[in-house]
Amino acid sequence: MVKLVGVGVGPGDPDLVTVGALRALRAADKVFAPSVAIDVVGRAEAIARQACPDVVTERLVVEMNTTADSCYKAAAQTLVAHLDAGLTAAVMTLGDPNVYSTFSSLAAAVVALRPATKVETIPGITAFQDLAARSGTVLLEGNGRLSLVTALTGTTDLDHALADPDAAVVIYKGGRHLPAVTGRLASAGRLEGAVMGELLGLAGQRIVTAAEAGGGPASYLATVLVPPVAPVLGSPASANPPASANPGDG
């Protein structure tokens, strides 16, 4: 059956591209990589060049300097032309196609043009998972919670997430506002233990404490991890930690 497939290729390291993602890319009739311009190699394409150099990739230009509707509609029309020709089209995306991804907007634009289009997604490893592993940061245990927010336009959504001391917080797309982000972490008493990572798995990778990174901006796709506040020794929470339903679940 002809379909549109969103394929997550992970945060940067080609070793983190899953077997399922490789299979989906190789099975597609056409494989597209989003890019801001026809002569620019996007990060997803750069990952795929290393992970599966045998896959022929075409660039799908998404002109982000236009309105959201028009930039995705133009790219969707390119995809629809191939779908109408009976070809399965795969669109690779950084990280996971269902987490802050260009693919979800592209798919919505395609379905608006062709409502019968079958859409599938292949999950990918996210930047926050990779950063947690590289930095040795434990984000969730027992009955823990996690808030995933962006700082794309500033710290407006951050204070509410930081107000819950038992919740880990992941901050995406905050590189431009990193000084303000670290300032909010400090004000909330959440700066200690927080880490920042950028260009994960790529040349120029940087993983530092959020306090060290807070003096200047970072790249657009910088990720900040804020672990939950550790319980005070002797408190009821530390004396009676939540038990896992099955310790063998990992």
N, C-alpha and C positions, 0 to 999 in steps of 0.2 A: 504494500500500500504506500502511495506517495505521502510523504510527511515532512514536517519541519522539525529538526532536532537541535536542541540547545545542548552543547557539550562543554562541561566545565573542564578546564585544563589546569586547574590549580593556581597557586599564587606566584609561581616563578620557576621553581626547580623542576626541570623536566622529569626527574625521577619520581615526582609526585603526581604525574599524569596517570590516571587509573587504567587498568586493562580494559574496563568497559568503555572508557573514553576513546582509547585507541581503536577499539573494535568499531565503535560508532563512526568515527572519522573515516576509517577505511571502507566502511560499508556504504557510505553516502555517495550519491552520484555527483554532487557538487559540495565543496567545503568552502565556507566563507569565514574570513577573519575581519571583524570590525576594525576600522581605522579612521582617523580624523582626515586623512587625505590619501589619494591613490598612490602617492610616492612615499608614504610613511609606514614603516613596519610597526604594527601594534604589538603590545606585550604578549597577547595570546598567540599571535603568529610566531613571534620569536621563540616562545616555548615549544610550539608544535614543530618548528624547524629542527629542533634538537631531539624531541621525543619521537617524532615520526616523519623523518625527512622524505619518506616515500609518498606522503600524501600531498597532492597538488592543491594549493590554497589560492583562492581569489580574494582580493580585498573588497570589503563592503564598506563604502564610505558613509559615515554618519557625521554629518556636518553639525557639530554641537554649537556652532555660532549662530544657528538659525533657531526658530521656535521649535519646541519639542515635537509638536505635531508634524511640522513639515520635514524635519530632519529624519524622523523615523518613517514617515510615509514614503519618502523618496527611496530609502533603503528597502522598505517593504515591497515596493513595486519591482525592484530588482529580483527579490526572492520569489515573488509571485510569478514572474515570467518563467522561471525555472520550474516552479511547481506546476504551472499550467502546461508545461511541456512534458509532464509526467516524471519529473526527476525528484528524488529525495534530496533535500538540501539540509546540510548541517552547518550550524553557526557556532564556532568555538568562542568561548568566553572565559575571561580571567576568573579564577576562583570557582564559584558555583553559580549555575544559571538562574537559581531561584533566590539568590541573596544579593541585593543591590546590583543587579546585572543589567547590562544593555539588552540582553536577550529578551527579558520579559516585555519590555516596551516594543521591541521589534516584532515579537510574536503577536502582541495585541494589535499592532498595525496591520500585520498580515491577515489575521482573522477578521479584522474590520473590512478588508478588501475581499477575502474569500472565507466566509463563515464556516465552510465545511472542512477547512484545513485541520488535519490531525497534527497536534503538537506534542512532542515528547521532550523530556530533559534527561540528561545523564549527569548525575551529581559530581561535583569536584571538591577537592580539599580546599578549605577556606584559608585566608591569610591569618586569621586569628588562631586557627588550629596549628598552623605551621609555626607561628611565632610562639605559641605556648610551648611547643615541643623544643624549639631551638633555645628558648630562654629558661626552660625548666619551671614554667609557671603553671601551678595547678589552679584551674579556674572553678571547678565544680566538684563537690563531694556531697555524699548523703542527700539531704533535701535542699541543696543549694539552688540558687536561681541565677540567671544571666540576663543582662540587658544589653542589647546591641543597638547602638545609636550612631549617627553620623554627626560630624562637626563641620559639614560642608559649608554652612552659612554662619558658623559661630557656635557658641556654647549654650544656646537657648534650651535645647533638649537634654543637656547634660546634667543639670542640677537635680532634676527629678530622679534620674537614674542613680546618681551618687548618694541620694538621701537614704537609700536602703542599704545599711551596712552589711547585710547578709547576702547581698547580690554582687556577683562579679559584673564588671562593666567592660564592654569592648567598644572602642571608639574608632570608627572608620573615617577616612577622608578628611582628617583634621590637620593635615600638614601645614596648611597656610595659617591656621589659627593655633598652632601648637603652643606658643607662649600663653595664650588665653586659656587653653585647655589645661595646661599644667597649673596655671594660677587657680582655676576652679578646683582641681584636685587638691591643691594645698589648702584652700579655704575649707574644703569639706573633710580635711584630715585623711585623704585617700592617696596622697602622693607616694608615701612609703610603700615599696613593693611593686609599684606600677612600672611597666616597661614599654618602650617604643621600638618598633621595628619598621624598616623601609627597605625596598628593593630585595625582598626575601628571596633567597635562592639565586640571585643575580649578581653580576659584578657591581661592586659598590654597596653590597648589603651592609646595613648598620643596625645593630641591636644594642641599645643602651637603656639605662634607667630613664624614666620619664623626667626625673629631676635634672639629669645631665642633658637631656634633649631640649629642655624647656626654654633655653635661651634664644633659640632661633627657629625659623620655619623648617619644615621637612617636605618631602615630596608629597604629591597629591594623594597617593595611596598609602600613606603612612598609617600604621595601626598601633593603637595604644591598648594595653591590657591592664585592667585595674582589678586585682584580686579582692575577694571579700575581706572585710575587717576581721582579723583574727580575734576569737573570743579571749577575754581576760582570764588567765589561769585562776581556777577556783570559783569561777562564775557558774551558774546552773548550766549554761550552754556547754562549757568545757567539761563539766563533771558528768554530763549525760549526753554525749554526742549521738546524733541520729544513727541508728543501725541500718545497714544495708539489708534489703530484703533477701538478698542472696550474695554473700561475699565473693562468690566465684564469678559474678557477672562482670567484674573488672571495673 
